[in-house]
Amino acid sequence: MTQTLVTSAKRQLAHEIISGGTGLVLALFMWGHVVLVGSILTGERGFNWMATFLEDYYIAQPTVVAIFTLFLVHAVFAARKIPAQLRERKRIADLAKGLKKSGREKVATRTAHSPFRPHLESMLWIWQVRTGMIMLVLGSFHLILLGMDVFTPLFGDIVGIESSTSMARVGAGLWLPYAILLLCVEFHASVGLYRLAIKWGADLWMSRKTMHRIEQVIFWLILVIGGLTLTVLAGWVEPPLAFLLDGAAP
Ligand code: HEM
């Protein structure tokens, strides 16, 4: 009996480490992604230089494969926890709603350490599951598209990413799924990092309020840069940093 409990606890810890570790790497990658795709803010020349550099030095090709693998592993391991947690979270949310109606919510449900009320934290978790499901569909589509772009001559004139094909497909309508994906990724990653930090004890040396503020700053910063990148890719706005490459060699 005890042996079974220990084995099950060990397995659960391994799942926590895998889903948390892959989530952390993916979130860090997404910050790098903002810079790489954001190179379009300097104009098509900057974007093409970045893409050619990453492909010529064989950085882009293994990265696409590695990120897609991590993306799927993260989805499988994070999804294993959903049914049990969803039941528990929904119960907390319902309980909080009941207490609110009774007018005793603040006393009964707010903890001393958290800037969130428990039902709000539960809602954040439920939205993390929903955004995760949307990302699984749209992110897989994006990674397959980019995989074909990087490994085959199917899109554009060359094997590899080029500004003309990226801008053409975003302007032709991909801006909409990308805008939804961007919103979901930023929400999912910032709430995920906040929860991961709490899970591994960061609230022992930093208050939850401070962590929540950091999470909000990261969320808005990346969302604004990503949104601007998307409008430039769609051809709606001129690259605002084009002046940086004004004097550069062609
Ligand atoms: C190594 C893997 C990846 C590469 C090489 C890559 C590359 C690109 C490129 C070239 C674009 C410009 C649009 C296009 O060409 O279609 C783009 C846009 C975008 N990508 Fe990725 N991507 C990767 C992984 C991801 C992942 C894992 C996500 C999220 C799940 C993601 C989310 C987005 C979003 C939201 C946009 C829209 C532009 C923005 O607002 O930043 N990408 N990506």
py3Dmol code that shows the C-alpha trace and the ligand (Angstrom):
import py3Dmol

protein = """\
ATOM      1  CA  MET A   1       0.000   0.000   0.000  1.00  0.00           C
ATOM      2  CA  THR A   2       2.707   2.487   1.128  1.00  0.00           C
ATOM      3  CA  GLN A   3       4.855   1.353  -1.808  1.00  0.00           C
ATOM      4  CA  THR A   4       1.979   2.100  -4.235  1.00  0.00           C
ATOM      5  CA  LEU A   5       1.526   5.577  -2.717  1.00  0.00           C
ATOM      6  CA  VAL A   6       5.261   6.330  -3.016  1.00  0.00           C
ATOM      7  CA  THR A   7       5.322   5.154  -6.667  1.00  0.00           C
ATOM      8  CA  SER A   8       2.245   7.256  -7.467  1.00  0.00           C
ATOM      9  CA  ALA A   9       3.749  10.332  -5.718  1.00  0.00           C
ATOM     10  CA  LYS A  10       7.022   9.850  -7.632  1.00  0.00           C
ATOM     11  CA  ARG A  11       5.115   9.580 -10.917  1.00  0.00           C
ATOM     12  CA  GLN A  12       3.132  12.734 -10.112  1.00  0.00           C
ATOM     13  CA  LEU A  13       6.343  14.620  -9.285  1.00  0.00           C
ATOM     14  CA  ALA A  14       7.888  13.472 -12.587  1.00  0.00           C
ATOM     15  CA  HIS A  15       4.780  14.735 -14.454  1.00  0.00           C
ATOM     16  CA  GLU A  16       4.967  18.075 -12.603  1.00  0.00           C
ATOM     17  CA  ILE A  17       8.644  18.462 -13.524  1.00  0.00           C
ATOM     18  CA  ILE A  18       8.041  17.562 -17.191  1.00  0.00           C
ATOM     19  CA  SER A  19       4.984  19.808 -17.659  1.00  0.00           C
ATOM     20  CA  GLY A  20       6.578  22.689 -15.679  1.00  0.00           C
ATOM     21  CA  GLY A  21       9.996  22.336 -17.351  1.00  0.00           C
ATOM     22  CA  THR A  22       8.617  22.166 -20.912  1.00  0.00           C
ATOM     23  CA  GLY A  23       6.263  25.088 -20.116  1.00  0.00           C
ATOM     24  CA  LEU A  24       9.182  27.186 -18.849  1.00  0.00           C
ATOM     25  CA  VAL A  25      11.329  26.464 -21.936  1.00  0.00           C
ATOM     26  CA  LEU A  26       8.384  27.267 -24.264  1.00  0.00           C
ATOM     27  CA  ALA A  27       7.676  30.554 -22.430  1.00  0.00           C
ATOM     28  CA  LEU A  28      11.361  31.548 -22.708  1.00  0.00           C
ATOM     29  CA  PHE A  29      11.325  30.586 -26.391  1.00  0.00           C
ATOM     30  CA  MET A  30       8.278  32.833 -26.945  1.00  0.00           C
ATOM     31  CA  TRP A  31      10.252  35.839 -25.612  1.00  0.00           C
ATOM     32  CA  GLY A  32      12.984  35.034 -28.131  1.00  0.00           C
ATOM     33  CA  HIS A  33      10.297  34.582 -30.811  1.00  0.00           C
ATOM     34  CA  VAL A  34       9.057  38.147 -30.145  1.00  0.00           C
ATOM     35  CA  VAL A  35      12.556  39.454 -30.934  1.00  0.00           C
ATOM     36  CA  LEU A  36      13.076  37.212 -34.006  1.00  0.00           C
ATOM     37  CA  VAL A  37       9.701  37.874 -35.690  1.00  0.00           C
ATOM     38  CA  GLY A  38       9.812  41.447 -34.320  1.00  0.00           C
ATOM     39  CA  SER A  39      12.812  42.020 -36.634  1.00  0.00           C
ATOM     40  CA  ILE A  40      10.096  42.973 -39.187  1.00  0.00           C
ATOM     41  CA  LEU A  41       9.772  46.222 -37.182  1.00  0.00           C
ATOM     42  CA  THR A  42      13.081  47.257 -38.793  1.00  0.00           C
ATOM     43  CA  GLY A  43      11.694  46.414 -42.259  1.00  0.00           C
ATOM     44  CA  GLU A  44      11.845  43.486 -44.686  1.00  0.00           C
ATOM     45  CA  ARG A  45      15.653  43.651 -44.912  1.00  0.00           C
ATOM     46  CA  GLY A  46      16.058  43.106 -41.154  1.00  0.00           C
ATOM     47  CA  PHE A  47      13.552  40.216 -41.165  1.00  0.00           C
ATOM     48  CA  ASN A  48      15.216  38.488 -44.152  1.00  0.00           C
ATOM     49  CA  TRP A  49      18.675  38.943 -42.639  1.00  0.00           C
ATOM     50  CA  MET A  50      17.515  37.309 -39.379  1.00  0.00           C
ATOM     51  CA  ALA A  51      15.793  34.388 -41.199  1.00  0.00           C
ATOM     52  CA  THR A  52      18.762  33.743 -43.531  1.00  0.00           C
ATOM     53  CA  PHE A  53      21.235  33.883 -40.630  1.00  0.00           C
ATOM     54  CA  LEU A  54      19.230  31.327 -38.575  1.00  0.00           C
ATOM     55  CA  GLU A  55      18.814  29.004 -41.577  1.00  0.00           C
ATOM     56  CA  ASP A  56      22.371  29.269 -42.941  1.00  0.00           C
ATOM     57  CA  TYR A  57      23.798  28.353 -39.541  1.00  0.00           C
ATOM     58  CA  TYR A  58      21.258  25.512 -39.125  1.00  0.00           C
ATOM     59  CA  ILE A  59      19.690  27.069 -36.018  1.00  0.00           C
ATOM     60  CA  ALA A  60      16.129  27.401 -37.375  1.00  0.00           C
ATOM     61  CA  GLN A  61      15.703  23.801 -38.636  1.00  0.00           C
ATOM     62  CA  PRO A  62      16.433  21.880 -35.379  1.00  0.00           C
ATOM     63  CA  THR A  63      14.628  24.601 -33.397  1.00  0.00           C
ATOM     64  CA  VAL A  64      11.364  24.015 -35.295  1.00  0.00           C
ATOM     65  CA  VAL A  65      11.575  20.256 -34.596  1.00  0.00           C
ATOM     66  CA  ALA A  66      12.570  20.753 -30.928  1.00  0.00           C
ATOM     67  CA  ILE A  67       9.865  23.353 -30.239  1.00  0.00           C
ATOM     68  CA  PHE A  68       7.148  21.256 -31.890  1.00  0.00           C
ATOM     69  CA  THR A  69       8.237  18.222 -29.809  1.00  0.00           C
ATOM     70  CA  LEU A  70       8.262  20.256 -26.559  1.00  0.00           C
ATOM     71  CA  PHE A  71       4.893  21.782 -27.498  1.00  0.00           C
ATOM     72  CA  LEU A  72       3.285  18.327 -27.873  1.00  0.00           C
ATOM     73  CA  VAL A  73       4.994  16.855 -24.765  1.00  0.00           C
ATOM     74  CA  HIS A  74       3.827  19.876 -22.731  1.00  0.00           C
ATOM     75  CA  ALA A  75       0.249  19.478 -24.012  1.00  0.00           C
ATOM     76  CA  VAL A  76       0.140  15.746 -23.160  1.00  0.00           C
ATOM     77  CA  PHE A  77       1.603  16.099 -19.645  1.00  0.00           C
ATOM     78  CA  ALA A  78      -0.338  19.277 -18.727  1.00  0.00           C
ATOM     79  CA  ALA A  79      -3.592  17.717 -20.016  1.00  0.00           C
ATOM     80  CA  ARG A  80      -3.212  14.696 -17.700  1.00  0.00           C
ATOM     81  CA  LYS A  81      -3.961  16.933 -14.686  1.00  0.00           C
ATOM     82  CA  ILE A  82      -7.060  18.577 -16.183  1.00  0.00           C
ATOM     83  CA  PRO A  83     -10.041  16.363 -15.195  1.00  0.00           C
ATOM     84  CA  ALA A  84      -9.254  16.160 -11.457  1.00  0.00           C
ATOM     85  CA  GLN A  85      -8.193  19.811 -11.148  1.00  0.00           C
ATOM     86  CA  LEU A  86     -11.138  21.063 -13.194  1.00  0.00           C
ATOM     87  CA  ARG A  87     -13.571  19.361 -10.826  1.00  0.00           C
ATOM     88  CA  GLU A  88     -11.786  20.854  -7.814  1.00  0.00           C
ATOM     89  CA  ARG A  89     -11.497  24.377  -9.314  1.00  0.00           C
ATOM     90  CA  LYS A  90     -15.122  24.464 -10.423  1.00  0.00           C
ATOM     91  CA  ARG A  91     -16.142  23.496  -6.886  1.00  0.00           C
ATOM     92  CA  ILE A  92     -14.089  26.386  -5.454  1.00  0.00           C
ATOM     93  CA  ALA A  93     -15.531  28.831  -8.027  1.00  0.00           C
ATOM     94  CA  ASP A  94     -19.098  27.705  -7.199  1.00  0.00           C
ATOM     95  CA  LEU A  95     -18.404  27.959  -3.482  1.00  0.00           C
ATOM     96  CA  ALA A  96     -17.015  31.491  -3.909  1.00  0.00           C
ATOM     97  CA  LYS A  97     -20.091  32.499  -5.945  1.00  0.00           C
ATOM     98  CA  GLY A  98     -22.343  31.183  -3.147  1.00  0.00           C
ATOM     99  CA  LEU A  99     -20.394  33.085  -0.505  1.00  0.00           C
ATOM    100  CA  LYS A 100     -20.527  36.284  -2.597  1.00  0.00           C
ATOM    101  CA  LYS A 101     -24.312  36.076  -2.640  1.00  0.00           C
ATOM    102  CA  SER A 102     -24.288  35.698   1.139  1.00  0.00           C
ATOM    103  CA  GLY A 103     -22.244  38.953   1.400  1.00  0.00           C
ATOM    104  CA  ARG A 104     -19.350  37.277   3.280  1.00  0.00           C
ATOM    105  CA  GLU A 105     -16.981  36.726   0.369  1.00  0.00           C
ATOM    106  CA  LYS A 106     -14.117  38.968   1.506  1.00  0.00           C
ATOM    107  CA  VAL A 107     -13.883  37.464   4.964  1.00  0.00           C
ATOM    108  CA  ALA A 108     -14.319  33.892   3.880  1.00  0.00           C
ATOM    109  CA  THR A 109     -12.368  33.545   0.635  1.00  0.00           C
ATOM    110  CA  ARG A 110      -9.502  36.040   0.514  1.00  0.00           C
ATOM    111  CA  THR A 111      -6.185  34.729   1.860  1.00  0.00           C
ATOM    112  CA  ALA A 112      -3.570  36.858   3.589  1.00  0.00           C
ATOM    113  CA  HIS A 113      -0.881  36.218   0.930  1.00  0.00           C
ATOM    114  CA  SER A 114      -2.772  36.357  -2.340  1.00  0.00           C
ATOM    115  CA  PRO A 115      -3.874  39.468  -4.287  1.00  0.00           C
ATOM    116  CA  PHE A 116      -6.462  37.187  -5.933  1.00  0.00           C
ATOM    117  CA  ARG A 117      -9.565  35.750  -4.386  1.00  0.00           C
ATOM    118  CA  PRO A 118      -9.566  31.971  -4.711  1.00  0.00           C
ATOM    119  CA  HIS A 119     -12.383  31.954  -7.257  1.00  0.00           C
ATOM    120  CA  LEU A 120     -10.414  34.443  -9.415  1.00  0.00           C
ATOM    121  CA  GLU A 121      -7.349  32.172  -9.265  1.00  0.00           C
ATOM    122  CA  SER A 122      -9.664  29.306 -10.219  1.00  0.00           C
ATOM    123  CA  MET A 123     -11.032  31.302 -13.162  1.00  0.00           C
ATOM    124  CA  LEU A 124      -7.450  32.048 -14.271  1.00  0.00           C
ATOM    125  CA  TRP A 125      -6.702  28.328 -14.194  1.00  0.00           C
ATOM    126  CA  ILE A 126      -9.889  27.467 -16.129  1.00  0.00           C
ATOM    127  CA  TRP A 127      -8.930  30.073 -18.780  1.00  0.00           C
ATOM    128  CA  GLN A 128      -5.444  28.610 -18.883  1.00  0.00           C
ATOM    129  CA  VAL A 129      -7.014  25.290 -19.894  1.00  0.00           C
ATOM    130  CA  ARG A 130      -9.238  26.965 -22.522  1.00  0.00           C
ATOM    131  CA  THR A 131      -6.368  29.014 -24.039  1.00  0.00           C
ATOM    132  CA  GLY A 132      -4.229  25.846 -23.997  1.00  0.00           C
ATOM    133  CA  MET A 133      -6.809  24.015 -26.117  1.00  0.00           C
ATOM    134  CA  ILE A 134      -6.998  26.881 -28.642  1.00  0.00           C
ATOM    135  CA  MET A 135      -3.185  26.998 -28.772  1.00  0.00           C
ATOM    136  CA  LEU A 136      -2.986  23.264 -29.397  1.00  0.00           C
ATOM    137  CA  VAL A 137      -5.001  23.717 -32.604  1.00  0.00           C
ATOM    138  CA  LEU A 138      -3.622  27.074 -33.845  1.00  0.00           C
ATOM    139  CA  GLY A 139      -0.051  26.484 -32.598  1.00  0.00           C
ATOM    140  CA  SER A 140       0.121  23.055 -34.308  1.00  0.00           C
ATOM    141  CA  PHE A 141      -1.118  24.628 -37.544  1.00  0.00           C
ATOM    142  CA  HIS A 142       1.512  27.404 -37.260  1.00  0.00           C
ATOM    143  CA  LEU A 143       4.365  24.994 -36.486  1.00  0.00           C
ATOM    144  CA  ILE A 144       3.438  22.658 -39.393  1.00  0.00           C
ATOM    145  CA  LEU A 145       3.230  25.686 -41.733  1.00  0.00           C
ATOM    146  CA  LEU A 146       6.615  27.001 -40.556  1.00  0.00           C
ATOM    147  CA  GLY A 147       8.107  23.483 -40.727  1.00  0.00           C
ATOM    148  CA  MET A 148       7.052  23.255 -44.394  1.00  0.00           C
ATOM    149  CA  ASP A 149       8.384  26.770 -44.995  1.00  0.00           C
ATOM    150  CA  VAL A 150      11.789  25.984 -43.453  1.00  0.00           C
ATOM    151  CA  PHE A 151      12.254  22.500 -44.983  1.00  0.00           C
ATOM    152  CA  THR A 152      10.533  22.728 -48.420  1.00  0.00           C
ATOM    153  CA  PRO A 153      10.209  25.177 -51.333  1.00  0.00           C
ATOM    154  CA  LEU A 154       6.395  24.992 -51.038  1.00  0.00           C
ATOM    155  CA  PHE A 155       6.032  28.651 -50.019  1.00  0.00           C
ATOM    156  CA  GLY A 156       7.748  31.437 -51.957  1.00  0.00           C
ATOM    157  CA  ASP A 157      10.790  31.244 -54.217  1.00  0.00           C
ATOM    158  CA  ILE A 158      13.285  29.687 -51.810  1.00  0.00           C
ATOM    159  CA  VAL A 159      13.502  26.962 -49.153  1.00  0.00           C
ATOM    160  CA  GLY A 160      13.159  29.008 -45.968  1.00  0.00           C
ATOM    161  CA  ILE A 161      11.359  31.930 -44.377  1.00  0.00           C
ATOM    162  CA  GLU A 162      11.199  35.177 -46.392  1.00  0.00           C
ATOM    163  CA  SER A 163       9.431  38.443 -45.643  1.00  0.00           C
ATOM    164  CA  SER A 164       7.433  38.500 -48.910  1.00  0.00           C
ATOM    165  CA  THR A 165       5.697  35.127 -48.238  1.00  0.00           C
ATOM    166  CA  SER A 166       5.210  35.806 -44.520  1.00  0.00           C
ATOM    167  CA  MET A 167       3.675  39.226 -45.230  1.00  0.00           C
ATOM    168  CA  ALA A 168       1.518  37.898 -48.078  1.00  0.00           C
ATOM    169  CA  ARG A 169      -0.067  35.127 -45.984  1.00  0.00           C
ATOM    170  CA  VAL A 170      -0.559  37.314 -42.892  1.00  0.00           C
ATOM    171  CA  GLY A 171      -2.099  40.134 -44.994  1.00  0.00           C
ATOM    172  CA  ALA A 172      -4.306  37.631 -46.850  1.00  0.00           C
ATOM    173  CA  GLY A 173      -6.080  36.566 -43.635  1.00  0.00           C
ATOM    174  CA  LEU A 174      -3.693  34.686 -41.340  1.00  0.00           C
ATOM    175  CA  TRP A 175      -3.648  37.826 -39.164  1.00  0.00           C
ATOM    176  CA  LEU A 176      -6.889  36.659 -37.532  1.00  0.00           C
ATOM    177  CA  PRO A 177      -5.754  33.206 -36.272  1.00  0.00           C
ATOM    178  CA  TYR A 178      -2.379  34.774 -35.381  1.00  0.00           C
ATOM    179  CA  ALA A 179      -4.098  37.520 -33.335  1.00  0.00           C
ATOM    180  CA  ILE A 180      -6.108  34.880 -31.423  1.00  0.00           C
ATOM    181  CA  LEU A 181      -2.954  32.762 -30.981  1.00  0.00           C
ATOM    182  CA  LEU A 182      -0.978  35.780 -29.732  1.00  0.00           C
ATOM    183  CA  LEU A 183      -3.606  36.645 -27.106  1.00  0.00           C
ATOM    184  CA  CYS A 184      -3.861  33.019 -25.939  1.00  0.00           C
ATOM    185  CA  VAL A 185      -0.061  32.514 -25.827  1.00  0.00           C
ATOM    186  CA  GLU A 186       0.556  35.656 -23.795  1.00  0.00           C
ATOM    187  CA  PHE A 187      -2.232  34.914 -21.304  1.00  0.00           C
ATOM    188  CA  HIS A 188      -1.300  31.235 -21.022  1.00  0.00           C
ATOM    189  CA  ALA A 189       2.442  31.930 -20.616  1.00  0.00           C
ATOM    190  CA  SER A 190       2.188  34.781 -18.102  1.00  0.00           C
ATOM    191  CA  VAL A 191      -0.382  33.020 -15.873  1.00  0.00           C
ATOM    192  CA  GLY A 192       1.559  29.743 -16.293  1.00  0.00           C
ATOM    193  CA  LEU A 193       4.845  31.338 -15.171  1.00  0.00           C
ATOM    194  CA  TYR A 194       3.118  32.987 -12.199  1.00  0.00           C
ATOM    195  CA  ARG A 195       1.609  29.659 -11.092  1.00  0.00           C
ATOM    196  CA  LEU A 196       4.899  27.809 -11.695  1.00  0.00           C
ATOM    197  CA  ALA A 197       6.794  30.365  -9.568  1.00  0.00           C
ATOM    198  CA  ILE A 198       4.318  29.894  -6.693  1.00  0.00           C
ATOM    199  CA  LYS A 199       4.403  26.110  -7.034  1.00  0.00           C
ATOM    200  CA  TRP A 200       8.197  26.041  -6.666  1.00  0.00           C
ATOM    201  CA  GLY A 201       8.260  28.422  -3.685  1.00  0.00           C
ATOM    202  CA  ALA A 202       9.075  31.840  -5.188  1.00  0.00           C
ATOM    203  CA  ASP A 203       6.524  33.375  -2.799  1.00  0.00           C
ATOM    204  CA  LEU A 204       8.918  32.608   0.057  1.00  0.00           C
ATOM    205  CA  TRP A 205      11.154  35.511  -1.003  1.00  0.00           C
ATOM    206  CA  MET A 206       8.768  37.679  -3.065  1.00  0.00           C
ATOM    207  CA  SER A 207       5.148  38.619  -2.342  1.00  0.00           C
ATOM    208  CA  ARG A 208       2.413  37.293  -4.616  1.00  0.00           C
ATOM    209  CA  LYS A 209       1.371  40.882  -5.265  1.00  0.00           C
ATOM    210  CA  THR A 210       4.842  41.696  -6.708  1.00  0.00           C
ATOM    211  CA  MET A 211       4.809  38.495  -8.772  1.00  0.00           C
ATOM    212  CA  HIS A 212       1.361  39.365 -10.094  1.00  0.00           C
ATOM    213  CA  ARG A 213       2.618  42.861 -11.097  1.00  0.00           C
ATOM    214  CA  ILE A 214       5.660  41.359 -12.895  1.00  0.00           C
ATOM    215  CA  GLU A 215       3.319  38.938 -14.692  1.00  0.00           C
ATOM    216  CA  GLN A 216       1.091  41.843 -15.803  1.00  0.00           C
ATOM    217  CA  VAL A 217       4.056  43.921 -17.094  1.00  0.00           C
ATOM    218  CA  ILE A 218       5.387  40.959 -19.125  1.00  0.00           C
ATOM    219  CA  PHE A 219       1.888  40.201 -20.469  1.00  0.00           C
ATOM    220  CA  TRP A 220       1.243  43.763 -21.738  1.00  0.00           C
ATOM    221  CA  LEU A 221       4.796  44.360 -23.015  1.00  0.00           C
ATOM    222  CA  ILE A 222       4.881  41.205 -25.149  1.00  0.00           C
ATOM    223  CA  LEU A 223       1.266  41.659 -26.256  1.00  0.00           C
ATOM    224  CA  VAL A 224       1.931  45.221 -27.488  1.00  0.00           C
ATOM    225  CA  ILE A 225       5.177  44.262 -29.316  1.00  0.00           C
ATOM    226  CA  GLY A 226       3.493  41.142 -30.795  1.00  0.00           C
ATOM    227  CA  GLY A 227       0.425  43.153 -31.859  1.00  0.00           C
ATOM    228  CA  LEU A 228       2.581  45.802 -33.532  1.00  0.00           C
ATOM    229  CA  THR A 229       4.603  43.058 -35.273  1.00  0.00           C
ATOM    230  CA  LEU A 230       1.366  41.568 -36.581  1.00  0.00           C
ATOM    231  CA  THR A 231       0.118  44.886 -38.013  1.00  0.00           C
ATOM    232  CA  VAL A 232       3.474  45.425 -39.791  1.00  0.00           C
ATOM    233  CA  LEU A 233       3.418  41.825 -41.127  1.00  0.00           C
ATOM    234  CA  ALA A 234      -0.135  42.402 -42.417  1.00  0.00           C
ATOM    235  CA  GLY A 235       1.128  45.506 -44.266  1.00  0.00           C
ATOM    236  CA  TRP A 236      -1.197  47.884 -42.388  1.00  0.00           C
ATOM    237  CA  VAL A 237       1.569  49.882 -40.677  1.00  0.00           C
ATOM    238  CA  GLU A 238       5.040  50.960 -41.896  1.00  0.00           C
ATOM    239  CA  PRO A 239       7.957  49.373 -39.937  1.00  0.00           C
ATOM    240  CA  PRO A 240       8.493  51.884 -37.079  1.00  0.00           C
ATOM    241  CA  LEU A 241      12.204  50.978 -36.585  1.00  0.00           C
ATOM    242  CA  ALA A 242      13.186  51.154 -40.290  1.00  0.00           C
ATOM    243  CA  PHE A 243      15.445  54.162 -39.521  1.00  0.00           C
ATOM    244  CA  LEU A 244      17.799  51.784 -37.622  1.00  0.00           C
ATOM    245  CA  LEU A 245      18.893  50.170 -40.910  1.00  0.00           C
ATOM    246  CA  ASP A 246      18.943  53.413 -42.948  1.00  0.00           C
ATOM    247  CA  GLY A 247      22.728  53.572 -43.169  1.00  0.00           C
ATOM    248  CA  ALA A 248      23.286  49.782 -43.329  1.00  0.00           C
ATOM    249  CA  ALA A 249      24.728  48.067 -46.415  1.00  0.00           C
ATOM    250  CA  PRO A 250      22.047  46.522 -48.727  1.00  0.00           C
TER     251      PRO A 250
END
"""
ligand_1 = """\
43
HEM
C 10.670 27.320 -34.083
C 9.376 27.538 -34.129
C 8.758 28.796 -34.724
C 9.159 29.539 -35.799
C 10.353 29.300 -36.721
C 8.209 30.635 -35.938
C 8.248 31.600 -36.908
C 7.293 32.570 -37.141
C 7.245 33.467 -38.280
C 8.260 33.486 -39.416
C 6.170 34.268 -38.124
C 5.684 35.347 -39.111
C 4.380 34.938 -39.769
C 4.529 33.801 -40.784
O 5.577 33.683 -41.447
O 3.553 33.030 -40.948
C 5.540 33.909 -36.867
C 4.444 34.523 -36.314
C 3.823 34.155 -35.148
N 4.129 33.055 -34.376
Fe 5.676 31.800 -34.656
N 7.259 30.517 -34.946
C 7.559 29.424 -34.182
C 6.875 28.960 -33.073
C 5.747 29.552 -32.556
C 4.993 29.039 -31.430
C 5.343 27.771 -30.632
C 3.956 29.904 -31.235
C 2.880 29.842 -30.198
C 2.277 28.734 -29.874
C 4.057 30.973 -32.226
C 3.183 32.033 -32.339
C 3.242 33.013 -33.324
C 2.354 34.163 -33.404
C 1.248 34.501 -32.414
C 2.716 34.879 -34.543
C 2.092 36.194 -35.058
C 3.101 37.331 -35.000
C 3.313 37.907 -33.633
O 2.430 38.603 -33.171
O 4.383 37.675 -33.029
N 5.152 30.707 -33.010
N 6.234 32.859 -36.293
"""
view = py3Dmol.view(width=600, height=400)
view.addModel(protein, "pdb")
view.setStyle({"model": 0}, {"cartoon": {"style": "trace"}})
view.addModel(ligand_1, "xyz")
view.setStyle({"model": 1}, {"stick": {}})
view.zoomTo()
view.show()
